Amino acid sequence: MGVWRLLCLIWAGFGSIIAWLEMKLYREQSEYHAEALSRTVSSGMPTWTSRYLVSRPVLTGDIRLSILEATAVSLTVTDPSIDTNTGSYDNLRLARSWLDECINDHEGCSPYHGGQVTLPTRVLDVSSQDVRLHISTDEVASYAILSHCWGSHRIITTIEENLKPRCSNIPFNELSKTFQDAIVVTRALGLMYLWIDSLCIIQDSAHDWEIESSKMGKYYASACVTIAAIDAKDGSIGCFVKRNPLSLQPCRLNIQLHGIDEKVAVITSQVPNHKSRTGELNRNPRFMSSLDSRAWCLQERIMSPRILCFGWQEMSWICTSRQIFEGLIKEDTTITTPLQTDCFRTLHDLQTLVNTHGPQCKHNIWFDIVEQYTQRYLTFTSDTLPGLSGLASEIQALNHDKYLAGIWKRDLARGLVWRTPSQIIMKQRLLDQIQSDELRQIPFAKRSAEYRAPSWSWASVDNGFVNWDHVREFMTVDGEAVVGVEGDADRHSETCFELVESSIDLQGQNPFGQVRDGSLRVRGLLKRADVWAWEDGVEGRYVDDPNVIDPETRELIGRVDADDGDWVECPVWCLPILRDVRNDEDENTRPETFCLALIPVGLYKQCFTRIGVAVIGDRDWFAQCERIEVTII
């Protein structure tokens, strides 16, 4: 087995060095291998992985290697003709081919509107040089739809005053760069209509906004394709960007190995991190694209059956059958993989999932959506419920459940015990003790200053980062306890309360939109507890530490996880909601009871508001309590 040491100079950009890479090239039987011995990488570049198979084109980590025909030892660009702009003629032809292939050849995408559908109330007619607003009369046609960030840059809108002129002509030069680029893409795809929210919804009409915003999920689901400006933080950036072609195309290092007749070439280039740049649902907001960071864009992403993404470096395609990326080795131009996080398809295959994985999965899907949604930014916090109304409407059509300000009635027990980061990490007064920069940047939840939802709804807090991880594995169906999924028969829970009445007073006509008021009247156990107030500066105190005290025995029996990071400890009333009965017969374990932590509201009798979740470890603590009816607002 021959072994050769190579010191490679890796280039990207027009002559700029990005790394020195010392490699060991060796041969085992008929295959060549390259092993990185050391590297010096310039600022901002990824770390190379250590070993690569080079006998055929492979995609591994951040380096691509392949054996090609070589003539000498030199460094060349494999495809010097690659486009320098994502909006080039060739690129748009490539996008059209992706769309045509999806509509004609993707069996899994065939149900998702490749043809004619009823148009939205208003669309932009881009079929001629003059762009105009078209008011639909239930015409049937195909249309594209734009997903974008409004940002701080002033954006063109339609209001009552200019509605009529917009129907005659919208000067192209008055449109933002993102809108102009989206029109160019729509025309290149062979479509004549485009939907853009700021122009197709009358922005100063509360009535029109309520109606149209409730239809947005349907509009994205019915569109032929969604055009996503995923890295444009505002309208001035646009969909199209100039780029360095060498950042996408591999460079070829041709090598004449000493002592053998064979000629070897190592292909190496930076591979973009596709997973964080194409709109895939990402749990870490620090690595989200501009579009991924916006709350409204979540339902646009989930509801869209096809997305044409224009990112910071390349164009890509996502549909329910494929992911395709532009910047790959020419010999294998489109590496396609099944879409792992396929929320659109998941929603429409919900019944199949229920039959396969059990009834709790339909509610866990909603938990996933809300957890993602509350990690994103909203310009207007009053949009908290409207921003998910399209998705909520779609899900209700599948689960036939009652929607209670962001929580589903049949999963009310689990739905009520959501938590926020104010207790998941630690108290705000201990923030300076957090060593992790990532945890430092997570905002602490605060109860909304203006009424947005009842206190028992996750929608009532800002910066919620809501999660249900502590009860996700439990199953509750129609409010009754059931055994967990097959294989986990010891995972089950017991609902501890009875819902007497639920009331939601809507602000408008959208059943999934803004609410004026809401309440739950429940029958259950209720017991007062004291909460230990840790003194400021106490080191090592995390919120997972017990802080709930029995007023009579003065023993620590559990903890309160507050919704508000600034909450000041005070006596609370604990209302059991869900009891973990795993290993209930084992005296050495202490199954937890998840309670709503409540405080009384003024002088109203048996009326309370939620301040958090109490977790009680003593199974007998409520034994002497009698069931009473209380109202939670």
TIDREN-636762 format. One record per residue (C-alpha): residue in three letters; x, y, z. Coordinates in steps of 0.2 Angstrom, whole numbers, padded with zeros to 4 digits, always signed. Layout:
TIDREN-636762
AlaXYZ/...
END
This chain:
TIDREN-636762
Met+0000+0000+0000/Gly+0008+0017-0006/Val+0006+0032+0005/Trp+0009+0050-0001/Arg+0009+0066+0009/Leu+0001+0081+0001/Leu+0001+0099+0006/Cys-0014+0106-0003/Leu-0018+0125-0004/Ile-0037+0126-0004/Trp-0045+0141-0013/Ala-0061+0150-0014/Gly-0065+0167-0021/Phe-0055+0175-0034/Gly-0038+0170-0029/Ser-0041+0170-0010/Ile-0034+0156+0001/Ile-0046+0149+0013/Ala-0036+0134+0020/Trp-0020+0124+0020/Leu-0024+0106+0021/Glu-0011+0093+0024/Met-0017+0076+0018/Lys-0011+0058+0018/Leu-0017+0049+0002/Tyr-0016+0030+0002/Arg-0022+0016-0008/Glu-0031+0000-0001/Gln-0034-0013-0015/Ser-0043-0003-0029/Glu-0049+0012-0018/Tyr-0040+0028-0014/His-0042+0037+0003/Ala-0038+0054+0009/Glu-0035+0058+0027/Ala-0033+0075+0034/Leu-0017+0077+0045/Ser-0018+0095+0049/Arg-0026+0111+0043/Thr-0026+0129+0045/Val-0043+0137+0041/Ser-0046+0155+0039/Ser-0059+0164+0048/Gly-0077+0159+0046/Met-0073+0142+0037/Pro-0080+0126+0044/Thr-0068+0112+0051/Trp-0064+0099+0039/Thr-0069+0081+0043/Ser-0055+0069+0044/Arg-0057+0055+0032/Tyr-0064+0053+0014/Leu-0067+0039+0002/Val-0061+0046-0015/Ser-0064+0032-0027/Arg-0080+0040-0032/Pro-0090+0056-0030/Val-0095+0058-0012/Leu-0103+0071-0001/Thr-0095+0070+0016/Gly-0096+0084+0029/Asp-0089+0100+0022/Ile-0077+0093+0009/Arg-0081+0084-0008/Leu-0068+0072-0015/Ser-0068+0062-0031/Ile-0056+0053-0043/Leu-0056+0061-0060/Glu-0045+0060-0075/Ala-0030+0070-0072/Thr-0016+0077-0083/Ala-0004+0086-0071/Val-0002+0093-0054/Ser-0012+0109-0054/Leu-0027+0118-0046/Thr-0042+0122-0058/Val-0060+0126-0057/Thr-0071+0112-0062/Asp-0084+0123-0070/Pro-0079+0141-0073/Ser-0095+0145-0082/Ile-0105+0144-0066/Asp-0117+0159-0063/Thr-0112+0173-0053/Asn-0130+0178-0049/Thr-0144+0167-0042/Gly-0156+0176-0053/Ser-0147+0172-0069/Tyr-0156+0166-0085/Asp-0149+0148-0083/Asn-0154+0148-0065/Leu-0172+0153-0068/Arg-0172+0139-0082/Leu-0166+0127-0069/Ala-0180+0133-0057/Arg-0193+0130-0071/Ser-0186+0112-0074/Trp-0188+0108-0055/Leu-0206+0114-0055/Asp-0210+0105-0071/Glu-0202+0089-0064/Cys-0212+0090-0048/Ile-0228+0093-0056/Asn-0226+0079-0069/Asp-0215+0066-0061/His-0216+0067-0042/Glu-0230+0055-0037/Gly-0230+0061-0019/Cys-0233+0079-0025/Ser-0247+0075-0037/Pro-0261+0079-0025/Tyr-0254+0096-0021/His-0261+0108-0034/Gly-0250+0107-0049/Gly-0264+0113-0059/Gln-0279+0125-0057/Val-0286+0131-0041/Thr-0298+0145-0036/Leu-0288+0161-0035/Pro-0286+0171-0018/Thr-0297+0186-0016/Arg-0284+0197-0024/Val-0268+0193-0034/Leu-0255+0202-0044/Asp-0257+0200-0063/Val-0239+0200-0069/Ser-0243+0193-0086/Ser-0239+0209-0095/Gln-0225+0223-0092/Asp-0238+0233-0082/Val-0241+0225-0065/Arg-0258+0227-0058/Leu-0269+0221-0044/His-0283+0208-0050/Ile-0299+0206-0040/Ser-0304+0188-0042/Thr-0322+0182-0045/Asp-0318+0164-0041/Glu-0308+0162-0056/Val-0298+0145-0058/Ala-0279+0147-0062/Ser-0262+0143-0055/Tyr-0252+0156-0045/Ala-0236+0159-0035/Ile-0235+0166-0018/Leu-0221+0175-0009/Ser-0214+0172+0008/His-0203+0186+0014/Cys-0198+0197+0029/Trp-0206+0214+0030/Gly-0191+0221+0041/Ser-0188+0239+0045/His-0187+0245+0027/Arg-0203+0254+0021/Ile-0213+0242+0011/Ile-0226+0246-0002/Thr-0244+0242+0003/Thr-0262+0242-0003/Ile-0274+0253+0008/Glu-0292+0259+0005/Glu-0286+0275-0003/Asn-0275+0267-0017/Leu-0285+0251-0020/Lys-0293+0257-0036/Pro-0277+0264-0043/Arg-0268+0248-0039/Cys-0280+0238-0050/Ser-0275+0249-0065/Asn-0256+0249-0063/Ile-0243+0247-0050/Pro-0227+0256-0056/Phe-0213+0243-0056/Asn-0200+0255-0049/Glu-0211+0258-0033/Leu-0209+0239-0029/Ser-0196+0233-0017/Lys-0182+0223-0024/Thr-0189+0207-0016/Phe-0206+0210-0025/Gln-0197+0214-0041/Asp-0187+0198-0041/Ala-0202+0188-0036/Ile-0211+0195-0051/Val-0197+0190-0062/Val-0197+0172-0055/Thr-0216+0171-0057/Arg-0214+0175-0075/Ala-0200+0163-0078/Leu-0210+0149-0070/Gly-0224+0152-0083/Leu-0236+0159-0071/Met-0247+0175-0073/Tyr-0252+0177-0055/Leu-0243+0181-0039/Trp-0249+0184-0021/Ile-0240+0196-0009/Asp-0248+0199+0008/Ser-0244+0218+0009/Leu-0252+0221-0008/Cys-0266+0209-0009/Ile-0273+0213+0009/Ile-0280+0230+0012/Gln-0268+0235+0026/Asp-0279+0249+0034/Ser-0295+0238+0035/Ala-0297+0228+0050/His-0311+0219+0043/Asp-0302+0214+0027/Trp-0286+0209+0037/Glu-0296+0198+0048/Ile-0304+0189+0034/Glu-0288+0187+0023/Ser-0276+0183+0037/Ser-0288+0168+0042/Lys-0286+0162+0024/Met-0267+0163+0022/Gly-0264+0145+0027/Lys-0276+0140+0013/Tyr-0268+0152+0001/Tyr-0250+0145+0004/Ala-0257+0127+0003/Ser-0266+0130-0014/Ala-0252+0139-0022/Cys-0242+0131-0036/Val-0226+0136-0029/Thr-0220+0147-0014/Ile-0205+0159-0018/Ala-0195+0161-0002/Ala-0183+0175+0000/Ile-0175+0166+0015/Asp-0161+0177+0019/Ala-0168+0194+0014/Lys-0171+0203+0031/Asp-0181+0216+0022/Gly-0188+0221+0005/Ser-0172+0230+0000/Ile-0161+0214-0001/Gly-0171+0205-0014/Cys-0172+0187-0019/Phe-0157+0187-0031/Val-0139+0190-0024/Lys-0122+0191-0032/Arg-0111+0176-0027/Asn-0093+0169-0029/Pro-0095+0154-0041/Leu-0080+0146-0032/Ser-0090+0145-0016/Leu-0101+0132-0024/Gln-0091+0123-0037/Pro-0077+0112-0032/Cys-0059+0115-0036/Arg-0049+0101-0043/Leu-0032+0097-0038/Asn-0024+0086-0051/Ile-0011+0074-0044/Gln+0002+0064-0053/Leu+0007+0051-0039/His+0026+0046-0039/Gly+0030+0029-0044/Ile+0013+0024-0052/Asp+0005+0027-0069/Glu-0012+0031-0062/Lys-0017+0049-0061/Val-0028+0055-0047/Ala-0037+0071-0044/Val-0044+0077-0027/Ile-0060+0088-0028/Thr-0062+0099-0014/Ser-0074+0114-0010/Gln-0085+0121+0004/Val-0102+0113+0004/Pro-0115+0125+0011/Asn-0124+0120+0027/His-0141+0116+0018/Lys-0151+0111+0033/Ser-0149+0129+0041/Arg-0152+0139+0025/Thr-0167+0131+0016/Gly-0181+0135+0028/Glu-0180+0118+0036/Leu-0188+0119+0054/Asn-0174+0124+0065/Arg-0175+0123+0084/Asn-0160+0135+0087/Pro-0165+0153+0083/Arg-0146+0158+0082/Phe-0144+0147+0067/Met-0161+0152+0058/Ser-0161+0162+0042/Ser-0170+0178+0041/Leu-0186+0170+0035/Asp-0185+0156+0048/Ser-0184+0169+0062/Arg-0201+0176+0058/Ala-0217+0169+0067/Trp-0229+0172+0052/Cys-0217+0163+0041/Leu-0219+0146+0050/Gln-0236+0142+0044/Glu-0231+0148+0026/Arg-0217+0135+0027/Ile-0227+0121+0034/Met-0242+0124+0022/Ser-0232+0126+0006/Pro-0232+0110-0004/Arg-0217+0117-0015/Ile-0204+0130-0010/Leu-0192+0138-0022/Cys-0179+0146-0010/Phe-0167+0160-0014/Gly-0153+0160-0001/Trp-0137+0170+0003/Gln-0127+0159-0009/Glu-0138+0147-0019/Met-0155+0143-0025/Ser-0164+0127-0019/Trp-0180+0117-0020/Ile-0191+0109-0007/Cys-0206+0099-0010/Thr-0215+0084-0002/Ser-0204+0072-0012/Arg-0187+0080-0014/Gln-0174+0093-0008/Ile-0163+0099-0022/Phe-0148+0110-0020/Glu-0140+0120-0034/Gly-0122+0120-0029/Leu-0116+0102-0031/Ile-0103+0093-0041/Lys-0107+0094-0060/Glu-0106+0076-0062/Asp-0120+0074-0050/Thr-0129+0091-0051/Thr-0144+0087-0041/Ile-0142+0076-0026/Thr-0160+0073-0020/Thr-0165+0066-0003/Pro-0182+0062+0005/Leu-0188+0077+0015/Gln-0186+0072+0033/Thr-0196+0086+0041/Asp-0211+0086+0030/Cys-0224+0095+0040/Phe-0236+0098+0026/Arg-0237+0080+0022/Thr-0238+0075+0040/Leu-0254+0086+0042/His-0262+0077+0028/Asp-0257+0060+0033/Leu-0263+0063+0051/Gln-0275+0049+0051/Thr-0262+0037+0045/Leu-0250+0043+0059/Val-0264+0041+0072/Asn-0267+0023+0066/Thr-0249+0019+0067/His-0242+0029+0082/Gly-0258+0031+0093/Pro-0270+0046+0095/Gln-0258+0057+0105/Cys-0247+0060+0090/Lys-0260+0072+0082/His-0258+0083+0098/Asn-0239+0081+0098/Ile-0239+0088+0081/Trp-0247+0104+0087/Phe-0235+0105+0102/Asp-0221+0104+0089/Ile-0229+0119+0079/Val-0231+0130+0094/Glu-0214+0126+0101/Gln-0207+0132+0084/Tyr-0218+0147+0083/Thr-0215+0154+0100/Gln-0196+0154+0096/Arg-0199+0166+0082/Tyr-0201+0185+0082/Leu-0218+0194+0080/Thr-0217+0213+0075/Phe-0235+0215+0083/Thr-0238+0203+0098/Ser-0257+0205+0095/Asp-0254+0193+0080/Thr-0249+0179+0092/Leu-0265+0169+0088/Pro-0269+0175+0071/Gly-0251+0170+0065/Leu-0256+0152+0067/Ser-0274+0153+0063/Gly-0272+0146+0045/Leu-0263+0131+0052/Ala-0276+0129+0067/Ser-0290+0129+0054/Glu-0281+0116+0044/Ile-0278+0105+0059/Gln-0296+0107+0065/Ala-0302+0100+0048/Leu-0292+0085+0052/Asn-0295+0082+0071/His-0313+0089+0072/Asp-0309+0097+0089/Lys-0313+0113+0098/Tyr-0300+0126+0098/Leu-0298+0136+0115/Ala-0286+0150+0112/Gly-0271+0140+0106/Ile-0276+0123+0115/Trp-0286+0109+0109/Lys-0301+0103+0120/Arg-0298+0085+0119/Asp-0280+0087+0124/Leu-0284+0100+0137/Ala-0275+0092+0152/Arg-0258+0091+0143/Gly-0261+0107+0134/Leu-0263+0117+0150/Val-0247+0112+0158/Trp-0235+0121+0145/Arg-0219+0129+0152/Thr-0208+0143+0148/Pro-0189+0146+0149/Ser-0190+0156+0165/Gln-0190+0140+0174/Ile-0181+0129+0162/Ile-0165+0138+0164/Met-0164+0148+0180/Lys-0170+0164+0189/Gln-0166+0180+0180/Arg-0157+0187+0195/Leu-0145+0173+0193/Leu-0142+0177+0174/Asp-0124+0183+0177/Gln-0120+0165+0183/Ile-0124+0157+0166/Gln-0108+0152+0157/Ser-0116+0147+0141/Asp-0118+0162+0128/Glu-0132+0152+0120/Leu-0142+0151+0135/Arg-0138+0169+0139/Gln-0147+0175+0123/Ile-0163+0166+0127/Pro-0176+0179+0133/Phe-0186+0177+0148/Ala-0205+0175+0146/Lys-0216+0189+0153/Arg-0234+0190+0154/Ser-0241+0201+0140/Ala-0245+0219+0146/Glu-0260+0220+0135/Tyr-0274+0206+0136/Arg-0271+0194+0122/Ala-0277+0177+0129/Pro-0283+0170+0145/Ser-0269+0166+0158/Trp-0270+0147+0155/Ser-0266+0149+0136/Trp-0248+0149+0131/Ala-0253+0164+0120/Ser-0254+0175+0135/Val-0235+0177+0137/Asp-0221+0186+0127/Asn-0205+0177+0123/Gly-0213+0161+0128/Phe-0202+0148+0120/Val-0216+0136+0126/Asn-0213+0118+0128/Trp-0222+0102+0133/Asp-0207+0091+0135/His-0212+0086+0153/Val-0228+0078+0147/Arg-0226+0074+0129/Glu-0224+0056+0132/Phe-0241+0055+0142/Met-0257+0051+0132/Thr-0274+0059+0135/Val-0288+0056+0124/Asp-0305+0065+0125/Gly-0299+0071+0143/Glu-0297+0053+0149/Ala-0281+0044+0154/Val-0275+0030+0143/Val-0260+0019+0143/Gly-0245+0025+0133/Val-0239+0019+0116/Glu-0235+0001+0112/Gly-0219-0004+0120/Asp-0220+0009+0134/Ala-0235+0002+0143/Asp-0228+0010+0159/Arg-0230+0027+0153/His-0247+0033+0157/Ser-0256+0047+0166/Glu-0272+0052+0175/Thr-0282+0067+0172/Cys-0286+0075+0189/Phe-0300+0088+0185/Glu-0316+0089+0176/Leu-0320+0103+0163/Val-0337+0110+0167/Glu-0337+0124+0155/Ser-0326+0133+0143/Ser-0329+0151+0136/Ile-0319+0160+0122/Asp-0325+0178+0117/Leu-0318+0181+0100/Gln-0313+0199+0095/Gly-0319+0196+0077/Gln-0326+0182+0066/Asn-0310+0172+0064/Pro-0313+0157+0077/Phe-0294+0155+0077/Gly-0289+0173+0079/Gln-0289+0187+0092/Val-0299+0185+0108/Arg-0307+0197+0120/Asp-0309+0186+0134/Gly-0309+0168+0139/Ser-0312+0157+0154/Leu-0312+0139+0160/Arg-0324+0132+0174/Val-0317+0116+0181/Arg-0321+0104+0195/Gly-0306+0098+0205/Leu-0295+0098+0220/Leu-0287+0114+0226/Lys-0274+0117+0240/Arg-0264+0132+0246/Ala-0245+0131+0246/Asp-0231+0143+0251/Val-0217+0147+0240/Trp-0199+0149+0246/Ala-0192+0165+0241/Trp-0173+0162+0237/Glu-0163+0177+0242/Asp-0154+0187+0228/Gly-0136+0181+0226/Val-0139+0163+0232/Glu-0127+0153+0222/Gly-0132+0136+0214/Arg-0150+0138+0215/Tyr-0159+0132+0200/Val-0178+0132+0197/Asp-0178+0113+0197/Asp-0174+0114+0215/Pro-0189+0112+0227/Asn-0197+0128+0232/Val-0215+0123+0237/Ile-0218+0122+0255/Asp-0233+0113+0264/Pro-0240+0127+0275/Glu-0243+0115+0290/Thr-0228+0104+0290/Arg-0216+0117+0282/Glu-0208+0103+0271/Leu-0203+0105+0253/Ile-0215+0095+0243/Gly-0212+0101+0225/Arg-0208+0117+0214/Val-0217+0131+0205/Asp-0211+0134+0187/Ala-0217+0152+0185/Asp-0223+0159+0168/Asp-0215+0176+0171/Gly-0196+0177+0173/Asp-0199+0192+0185/Trp-0213+0184+0195/Val-0211+0187+0214/Glu-0214+0172+0225/Cys-0230+0172+0235/Pro-0243+0159+0241/Val-0251+0149+0227/Trp-0266+0138+0225/Cys-0262+0121+0217/Leu-0275+0113+0205/Pro-0270+0096+0200/Ile-0271+0093+0181/Leu-0262+0078+0176/Arg-0254+0064+0187/Asp-0240+0053+0182/Val-0244+0036+0188/Arg-0229+0026+0181/Asn-0223+0014+0193/Asp-0237+0019+0205/Glu-0235+0003+0215/Asp-0217+0006+0218/Glu-0215+0014+0235/Asn-0197+0020+0231/Thr-0203+0031+0217/Arg-0213+0048+0219/Pro-0224+0050+0203/Glu-0226+0069+0200/Thr-0243+0078+0199/Phe-0243+0093+0187/Cys-0254+0107+0194/Leu-0259+0124+0188/Ala-0251+0137+0200/Leu-0265+0149+0203/Ile-0268+0165+0213/Pro-0285+0173+0217/Val-0292+0187+0207/Gly-0297+0202+0217/Leu-0313+0199+0227/Tyr-0321+0187+0215/Lys-0325+0170+0224/Gln-0316+0155+0217/Cys-0309+0165+0203/Phe-0291+0163+0199/Thr-0277+0167+0186/Arg-0262+0156+0182/Ile-0245+0161+0186/Gly-0236+0145+0182/Val-0235+0126+0184/Ala-0233+0117+0201/Val-0225+0100+0201/Ile-0229+0091+0217/Gly-0220+0075+0222/Asp-0230+0069+0236/Arg-0244+0058+0230/Asp-0254+0060+0246/Trp-0254+0079+0248/Phe-0271+0081+0241/Ala-0279+0066+0250/Gln-0289+0077+0262/Cys-0295+0089+0249/Glu-0313+0090+0242/Arg-0318+0094+0224/Ile-0324+0111+0221/Glu-0328+0122+0206/Val-0316+0136+0201/Thr-0315+0148+0187/Ile-0298+0152+0178/Ile-0297+0167+0168/
END
